[in-house]
């Protein structure tokens, strides 16, 4: 029973569960956003669903729908997830103070630099 408690209470498991829940919800939002954009494409082009489009009697409509959906999802993920994440990461990294080296390490580095700068005869 103790092993099960440790497994359940591990931080990674909880983080993964939260990530899965958030991703599922975000997927629903992106799906609906894609439907809205496809609706606007339909208003502009006169056909929101390309599933019946054919080229030389070959149905390419489903591929066109999938391609447009992929591009919309990629744009949403990039502009609403990746870009804000990268900006937050940059801001976080800038705020981290640089760790100071211990005095003995600084002294040894100075000695090393002096010895390497010394002319050899």
TIVO-2410 file (N, C-alpha, C; in nm, 3 decimals):
# residues 121
REC num residu      c1      c2      c3 atome chaine
REC   1      X   0.082  -0.118   0.000     N      A
REC   1      X   0.000   0.000   0.000    CA      A
REC   1      X   0.087   0.126   0.000     C      A
REC   2      X   0.202   0.121   0.066     N      A
REC   2      X   0.291   0.237   0.072    CA      A
REC   2      X   0.343   0.272  -0.067     C      A
REC   3      X   0.379   0.171  -0.146     N      A
REC   3      X   0.427   0.195  -0.281    CA      A
REC   3      X   0.322   0.263  -0.367     C      A
REC   4      X   0.196   0.223  -0.350     N      A
REC   4      X   0.087   0.285  -0.426    CA      A
REC   4      X   0.071   0.432  -0.387     C      A
REC   5      X   0.080   0.462  -0.257     N      A
REC   5      X   0.070   0.600  -0.212    CA      A
REC   5      X   0.182   0.685  -0.271     C      A
REC   6      X   0.303   0.632  -0.271     N      A
REC   6      X   0.416   0.705  -0.328    CA      A
REC   6      X   0.396   0.729  -0.476     C      A
REC   7      X   0.343   0.629  -0.546     N      A
REC   7      X   0.319   0.642  -0.689    CA      A
REC   7      X   0.215   0.751  -0.717     C      A
REC   8      X   0.107   0.752  -0.641     N      A
REC   8      X  -0.001   0.849  -0.662    CA      A
REC   8      X   0.045   0.990  -0.625     C      A
REC   9      X   0.126   1.002  -0.523     N      A
REC   9      X   0.165   1.134  -0.476    CA      A
REC   9      X   0.288   1.190  -0.544     C      A
REC  10      X   0.343   1.120  -0.641     N      A
REC  10      X   0.458   1.173  -0.713    CA      A
REC  10      X   0.417   1.298  -0.787     C      A
REC  11      X   0.502   1.398  -0.787     N      A
REC  11      X   0.472   1.525  -0.853    CA      A
REC  11      X   0.449   1.510  -1.002     C      A
REC  12      X   0.527   1.425  -1.066     N      A
REC  12      X   0.514   1.410  -1.211    CA      A
REC  12      X   0.378   1.355  -1.250     C      A
REC  13      X   0.325   1.263  -1.173     N      A
REC  13      X   0.196   1.205  -1.206    CA      A
REC  13      X   0.085   1.309  -1.198     C      A
REC  14      X   0.088   1.390  -1.096     N      A
REC  14      X  -0.012   1.495  -1.081    CA      A
REC  14      X   0.003   1.598  -1.192     C      A
REC  15      X   0.125   1.637  -1.222     N      A
REC  15      X   0.148   1.733  -1.330    CA      A
REC  15      X   0.100   1.678  -1.463     C      A
REC  16      X   0.126   1.551  -1.490     N      A
REC  16      X   0.080   1.490  -1.614    CA      A
REC  16      X  -0.072   1.485  -1.621     C      A
REC  17      X  -0.136   1.455  -1.510     N      A
REC  17      X  -0.282   1.451  -1.508    CA      A
REC  17      X  -0.341   1.589  -1.537     C      A
REC  18      X  -0.285   1.691  -1.474     N      A
REC  18      X  -0.331   1.827  -1.499    CA      A
REC  18      X  -0.306   1.866  -1.645     C      A
REC  19      X  -0.190   1.832  -1.696     N      A
REC  19      X  -0.159   1.863  -1.836    CA      A
REC  19      X  -0.256   1.793  -1.931     C      A
REC  20      X  -0.290   1.668  -1.902     N      A
REC  20      X  -0.384   1.595  -1.987    CA      A
REC  20      X  -0.521   1.660  -1.985     C      A
REC  21      X  -0.567   1.698  -1.867     N      A
REC  21      X  -0.698   1.762  -1.856    CA      A
REC  21      X  -0.698   1.896  -1.930     C      A
REC  22      X  -0.594   1.974  -1.911     N      A
REC  22      X  -0.587   2.103  -1.978    CA      A
REC  22      X  -0.575   2.086  -2.130     C      A
REC  23      X  -0.500   1.987  -2.174     N      A
REC  23      X  -0.485   1.964  -2.317    CA      A
REC  23      X  -0.617   1.920  -2.379     C      A
REC  24      X  -0.692   1.838  -2.311     N      A
REC  24      X  -0.821   1.794  -2.362    CA      A
REC  24      X  -0.916   1.912  -2.375     C      A
REC  25      X  -0.919   1.995  -2.275     N      A
REC  25      X  -1.005   2.113  -2.280    CA      A
REC  25      X  -0.959   2.210  -2.388     C      A
REC  26      X  -0.828   2.228  -2.399     N      A
REC  26      X  -0.774   2.317  -2.501    CA      A
REC  26      X  -0.804   2.263  -2.640     C      A
REC  27      X  -0.802   2.132  -2.656     N      A
REC  27      X  -0.834   2.071  -2.785    CA      A
REC  27      X  -0.978   2.104  -2.825     C      A
REC  28      X  -1.069   2.103  -2.728     N      A
REC  28      X  -1.208   2.137  -2.758    CA      A
REC  28      X  -1.219   2.283  -2.803     C      A
REC  29      X  -1.145   2.371  -2.737     N      A
REC  29      X  -1.147   2.513  -2.776    CA      A
REC  29      X  -1.091   2.530  -2.917     C      A
REC  30      X  -0.981   2.464  -2.946     N      A
REC  30      X  -0.920   2.475  -3.079    CA      A
REC  30      X  -1.013   2.416  -3.185     C      A
REC  31      X  -1.080   2.307  -3.155     N      A
REC  31      X  -1.174   2.247  -3.250    CA      A
REC  31      X  -1.286   2.345  -3.284     C      A
REC  32      X  -1.341   2.409  -3.183     N      A
REC  32      X  -1.448   2.506  -3.208    CA      A
REC  32      X  -1.395   2.628  -3.282     C      A
REC  33      X  -1.276   2.672  -3.249     N      A
REC  33      X  -1.216   2.785  -3.320    CA      A
REC  33      X  -1.195   2.750  -3.467     C      A
REC  34      X  -1.151   2.628  -3.492     N      A
REC  34      X  -1.133   2.581  -3.630    CA      A
REC  34      X  -1.266   2.582  -3.704     C      A
REC  35      X  -1.373   2.539  -3.638     N      A
REC  35      X  -1.505   2.539  -3.702    CA      A
REC  35      X  -1.547   2.682  -3.735     C      A
REC  36      X  -1.519   2.776  -3.648     N      A
REC  36      X  -1.553   2.916  -3.675    CA      A
REC  36      X  -1.474   2.968  -3.795     C      A
REC  37      X  -1.343   2.940  -3.799     N      A
REC  37      X  -1.260   2.986  -3.911    CA      A
REC  37      X  -1.306   2.920  -4.041     C      A
REC  38      X  -1.339   2.792  -4.034     N      A
REC  38      X  -1.389   2.724  -4.155    CA      A
REC  38      X  -1.521   2.787  -4.200     C      A
REC  39      X  -1.602   2.831  -4.106     N      A
REC  39      X  -1.726   2.900  -4.142    CA      A
REC  39      X  -1.698   3.030  -4.217     C      A
REC  40      X  -1.597   3.106  -4.170     N      A
REC  40      X  -1.560   3.228  -4.241    CA      A
REC  40      X  -1.503   3.198  -4.379     C      A
REC  41      X  -1.424   3.091  -4.388     N      A
REC  41      X  -1.372   3.051  -4.519    CA      A
REC  41      X  -1.488   3.016  -4.611     C      A
REC  42      X  -1.588   2.948  -4.555     N      A
REC  42      X  -1.706   2.913  -4.634    CA      A
REC  42      X  -1.782   3.035  -4.681     C      A
REC  43      X  -1.792   3.136  -4.595     N      A
REC  43      X  -1.861   3.260  -4.635    CA      A
REC  43      X  -1.785   3.330  -4.747     C      A
REC  44      X  -1.651   3.329  -4.737     N      A
REC  44      X  -1.570   3.396  -4.838    CA      A
REC  44      X  -1.563   3.316  -4.967     C      A
REC  45      X  -1.550   3.185  -4.954     N      A
REC  45      X  -1.534   3.101  -5.073    CA      A
REC  45      X  -1.660   3.034  -5.119     C      A
REC  46      X  -1.765   3.042  -5.039     N      A
REC  46      X  -1.891   2.982  -5.079    CA      A
REC  46      X  -1.905   2.835  -5.045     C      A
REC  47      X  -1.802   2.775  -4.984     N      A
REC  47      X  -1.809   2.632  -4.952    CA      A
REC  47      X  -1.726   2.605  -4.826     C      A
REC  48      X  -1.790   2.593  -4.706     N      A
REC  48      X  -1.713   2.571  -4.584    CA      A
REC  48      X  -1.659   2.429  -4.568     C      A
REC  49      X  -1.713   2.336  -4.645     N      A
REC  49      X  -1.672   2.197  -4.634    CA      A
REC  49      X  -1.625   2.149  -4.770     C      A
REC  50      X  -1.500   2.111  -4.777     N      A
REC  50      X  -1.441   2.071  -4.906    CA      A
REC  50      X  -1.444   1.920  -4.925     C      A
REC  51      X  -1.518   1.848  -4.844     N      A
REC  51      X  -1.513   1.701  -4.849    CA      A
REC  51      X  -1.559   1.643  -4.982     C      A
REC  52      X  -1.633   1.720  -5.062     N      A
REC  52      X  -1.679   1.667  -5.190    CA      A
REC  52      X  -1.597   1.720  -5.308     C      A
REC  53      X  -1.490   1.793  -5.281     N      A
REC  53      X  -1.408   1.847  -5.389    CA      A
REC  53      X  -1.329   1.735  -5.457     C      A
REC  54      X  -1.322   1.740  -5.588     N      A
REC  54      X  -1.249   1.637  -5.663    CA      A
REC  54      X  -1.157   1.703  -5.765     C      A
REC  55      X  -1.048   1.635  -5.793     N      A
REC  55      X  -0.956   1.673  -5.900    CA      A
REC  55      X  -0.936   1.549  -5.985     C      A
REC  56      X  -0.969   1.559  -6.112     N      A
REC  56      X  -0.959   1.446  -6.206    CA      A
REC  56      X  -1.030   1.323  -6.150     C      A
REC  57      X  -1.146   1.344  -6.097     N      A
REC  57      X  -1.232   1.239  -6.042    CA      A
REC  57      X  -1.172   1.169  -5.918     C      A
REC  58      X  -1.077   1.234  -5.855     N      A
REC  58      X  -1.019   1.184  -5.730    CA      A
REC  58      X  -1.064   1.279  -5.618     C      A
REC  59      X  -1.122   1.223  -5.513     N      A
REC  59      X  -1.172   1.305  -5.403    CA      A
REC  59      X  -1.055   1.354  -5.319     C      A
REC  60      X  -1.029   1.482  -5.324     N      A
REC  60      X  -0.921   1.543  -5.247    CA      A
REC  60      X  -0.977   1.635  -5.139     C      A
REC  61      X  -1.107   1.640  -5.127     N      A
REC  61      X  -1.172   1.731  -5.033    CA      A
REC  61      X  -1.138   1.703  -4.888     C      A
REC  62      X  -1.136   1.577  -4.849     N      A
REC  62      X  -1.102   1.544  -4.710    CA      A
REC  62      X  -0.959   1.586  -4.676     C      A
REC  63      X  -0.870   1.570  -4.774     N      A
REC  63      X  -0.732   1.614  -4.754    CA      A
REC  63      X  -0.727   1.765  -4.738     C      A
REC  64      X  -0.801   1.839  -4.819     N      A
REC  64      X  -0.804   1.985  -4.809    CA      A
REC  64      X  -0.859   2.027  -4.673     C      A
REC  65      X  -0.967   1.963  -4.628     N      A
REC  65      X  -1.021   1.992  -4.494    CA      A
REC  65      X  -0.917   1.967  -4.386     C      A
REC  66      X  -0.850   1.853  -4.394     N      A
REC  66      X  -0.748   1.819  -4.294    CA      A
REC  66      X  -0.632   1.917  -4.297     C      A
REC  67      X  -0.591   1.958  -4.415     N      A
REC  67      X  -0.480   2.052  -4.428    CA      A
REC  67      X  -0.516   2.187  -4.368     C      A
REC  68      X  -0.634   2.238  -4.398     N      A
REC  68      X  -0.677   2.366  -4.341    CA      A
REC  68      X  -0.688   2.355  -4.190     C      A
REC  69      X  -0.746   2.245  -4.141     N      A
REC  69      X  -0.758   2.225  -3.997    CA      A
REC  69      X  -0.621   2.220  -3.930     C      A
REC  70      X  -0.526   2.149  -3.992     N      A
REC  70      X  -0.391   2.142  -3.937    CA      A
REC  70      X  -0.328   2.280  -3.928     C      A
REC  71      X  -0.341   2.360  -4.033     N      A
REC  71      X  -0.281   2.493  -4.033    CA      A
REC  71      X  -0.343   2.583  -3.927     C      A
REC  72      X  -0.474   2.572  -3.909     N      A
REC  72      X  -0.540   2.652  -3.806    CA      A
REC  72      X  -0.493   2.609  -3.667     C      A
REC  73      X  -0.490   2.479  -3.642     N      A
REC  73      X  -0.447   2.428  -3.512    CA      A
REC  73      X  -0.301   2.467  -3.486     C      A
REC  74      X  -0.216   2.454  -3.587     N      A
REC  74      X  -0.075   2.491  -3.569    CA      A
REC  74      X  -0.062   2.639  -3.536     C      A
REC  75      X  -0.140   2.724  -3.602     N      A
REC  75      X  -0.134   2.867  -3.574    CA      A
REC  75      X  -0.182   2.897  -3.432     C      A
REC  76      X  -0.291   2.834  -3.391     N      A
REC  76      X  -0.343   2.856  -3.256    CA      A
REC  76      X  -0.242   2.812  -3.152     C      A
REC  77      X  -0.184   2.694  -3.169     N      A
REC  77      X  -0.086   2.644  -3.073    CA      A
REC  77      X   0.037   2.735  -3.069     C      A
REC  78      X   0.083   2.778  -3.186     N      A
REC  78      X   0.202   2.862  -3.189    CA      A
REC  78      X   0.178   2.998  -3.123     C      A
REC  79      X   0.068   3.065  -3.163     N      A
REC  79      X   0.046   3.201  -3.115    CA      A
REC  79      X  -0.011   3.208  -2.973     C      A
REC  80      X  -0.082   3.104  -2.929     N      A
REC  80      X  -0.144   3.110  -2.798    CA      A
REC  80      X  -0.077   3.022  -2.693     C      A
REC  81      X   0.017   2.936  -2.733     N      A
REC  81      X   0.086   2.852  -2.636    CA      A
REC  81      X   0.237   2.873  -2.643     C      A
REC  82      X   0.296   2.851  -2.760     N      A
REC  82      X   0.441   2.854  -2.773    CA      A
REC  82      X   0.498   2.994  -2.751     C      A
REC  83      X   0.441   3.093  -2.819     N      A
REC  83      X   0.493   3.229  -2.807    CA      A
REC  83      X   0.483   3.282  -2.664     C      A
REC  84      X   0.365   3.274  -2.598     N      A
REC  84      X   0.360   3.321  -2.459    CA      A
REC  84      X   0.452   3.243  -2.366     C      A
REC  85      X   0.465   3.113  -2.389     N      A
REC  85      X   0.554   3.031  -2.306    CA      A
REC  85      X   0.698   3.077  -2.320     C      A
REC  86      X   0.742   3.101  -2.444     N      A
REC  86      X   0.880   3.145  -2.466    CA      A
REC  86      X   0.905   3.282  -2.403     C      A
REC  87      X   0.807   3.372  -2.413     N      A
REC  87      X   0.823   3.504  -2.351    CA      A
REC  87      X   0.831   3.493  -2.199     C      A
REC  88      X   0.747   3.409  -2.141     N      A
REC  88      X   0.751   3.390  -1.996    CA      A
REC  88      X   0.883   3.326  -1.953     C      A
REC  89      X   0.932   3.233  -2.033     N      A
REC  89      X   1.058   3.167  -2.001    CA      A
REC  89      X   1.174   3.266  -2.007     C      A
REC  90      X   1.174   3.355  -2.106     N      A
REC  90      X   1.279   3.456  -2.114    CA      A
REC  90      X   1.274   3.550  -1.994     C      A
REC  91      X   1.154   3.590  -1.955     N      A
REC  91      X   1.139   3.680  -1.842    CA      A
REC  91      X   1.186   3.612  -1.714     C      A
REC  92      X   1.154   3.485  -1.699     N      A
REC  92      X   1.194   3.411  -1.580    CA      A
REC  92      X   1.345   3.395  -1.574     C      A
REC  93      X   1.407   3.364  -1.688     N      A
REC  93      X   1.551   3.344  -1.689    CA      A
REC  93      X   1.626   3.473  -1.661     C      A
REC  94      X   1.572   3.587  -1.706     N      A
REC  94      X   1.639   3.714  -1.681    CA      A
REC  94      X   1.638   3.751  -1.533     C      A
REC  95      X   1.534   3.709  -1.463     N      A
REC  95      X   1.520   3.744  -1.323    CA      A
REC  95      X   1.608   3.660  -1.231     C      A
REC  96      X   1.656   3.549  -1.280     N      A
REC  96      X   1.741   3.463  -1.198    CA      A
REC  96      X   1.877   3.528  -1.180     C      A
REC  97      X   1.919   3.550  -1.057     N      A
REC  97      X   2.053   3.606  -1.037    CA      A
REC  97      X   2.159   3.500  -1.069     C      A
REC  98      X   2.268   3.550  -1.122     N      A
REC  98      X   2.377   3.459  -1.156    CA      A
REC  98      X   2.443   3.413  -1.026     C      A
REC  99      X   2.465   3.284  -1.015     N      A
REC  99      X   2.524   3.231  -0.894    CA      A
REC  99      X   2.669   3.276  -0.882     C      A
REC 100      X   2.704   3.326  -0.765     N      A
REC 100      X   2.840   3.370  -0.740    CA      A
REC 100      X   2.927   3.248  -0.712     C      A
REC 101      X   3.049   3.254  -0.766     N      A
REC 101      X   3.143   3.145  -0.741    CA      A
REC 101      X   3.202   3.160  -0.601     C      A
REC 102      X   3.233   3.049  -0.539     N      A
REC 102      X   3.298   3.058  -0.407    CA      A
REC 102      X   3.434   3.128  -0.419     C      A
REC 103      X   3.476   3.189  -0.309     N      A
REC 103      X   3.600   3.268  -0.309    CA      A
REC 103      X   3.721   3.183  -0.348     C      A
REC 104      X   3.726   3.059  -0.303     N      A
REC 104      X   3.842   2.976  -0.335    CA      A
REC 104      X   3.848   2.945  -0.485     C      A
REC 105      X   3.733   2.929  -0.549     N      A
REC 105      X   3.733   2.903  -0.694    CA      A
REC 105      X   3.779   3.028  -0.768     C      A
REC 106      X   3.732   3.146  -0.725     N      A
REC 106      X   3.774   3.271  -0.789    CA      A
REC 106      X   3.924   3.289  -0.774     C      A
REC 107      X   3.977   3.262  -0.656     N      A
REC 107      X   4.121   3.274  -0.632    CA      A
REC 107      X   4.200   3.179  -0.720     C      A
REC 108      X   4.157   3.055  -0.728     N      A
REC 108      X   4.226   2.957  -0.813    CA      A
REC 108      X   4.221   2.998  -0.961     C      A
REC 109      X   4.109   3.052  -1.006     N      A
REC 109      X   4.100   3.098  -1.145    CA      A
REC 109      X   4.195   3.215  -1.171     C      A
REC 110      X   4.206   3.306  -1.074     N      A
REC 110      X   4.300   3.418  -1.089    CA      A
REC 110      X   4.444   3.368  -1.097     C      A
REC 111      X   4.478   3.271  -1.012     N      A
REC 111      X   4.614   3.214  -1.015    CA      A
REC 111      X   4.639   3.147  -1.150     C      A
REC 112      X   4.541   3.071  -1.198     N      A
REC 112      X   4.555   3.005  -1.328    CA      A
REC 112      X   4.575   3.107  -1.438     C      A
REC 113      X   4.497   3.215  -1.438     N      A
REC 113      X   4.508   3.317  -1.542    CA      A
REC 113      X   4.644   3.386  -1.536     C      A
REC 114      X   4.693   3.413  -1.416     N      A
REC 114      X   4.824   3.474  -1.402    CA      A
REC 114      X   4.935   3.382  -1.453     C      A
REC 115      X   4.923   3.253  -1.421     N      A
REC 115      X   5.025   3.159  -1.466    CA      A
REC 115      X   5.024   3.142  -1.618     C      A
REC 116      X   4.906   3.143  -1.679     N      A
REC 116      X   4.902   3.127  -1.825    CA      A
REC 116      X   4.945   3.254  -1.897     C      A
REC 117      X   4.932   3.372  -1.831     N      A
REC 117      X   4.973   3.498  -1.893    CA      A
REC 117      X   5.120   3.523  -1.879     C      A
REC 118      X   5.189   3.448  -1.794     N      A
REC 118      X   5.331   3.466  -1.769    CA      A
REC 118      X   5.410   3.423  -1.892     C      A
REC 119      X   5.507   3.505  -1.932     N      A
REC 119      X   5.590   3.464  -2.046    CA      A
REC 119      X   5.680   3.346  -2.008     C      A
REC 120      X   5.692   3.252  -2.098     N      A
REC 120      X   5.778   3.138  -2.075    CA      A
REC 120      X   5.915   3.164  -2.135     C      A
REC 121      X   6.019   3.133  -2.059     N      A
REC 121      X   6.154   3.159  -2.110    CA      A
REC 121      X   6.240   3.036  -2.100     C      A
***
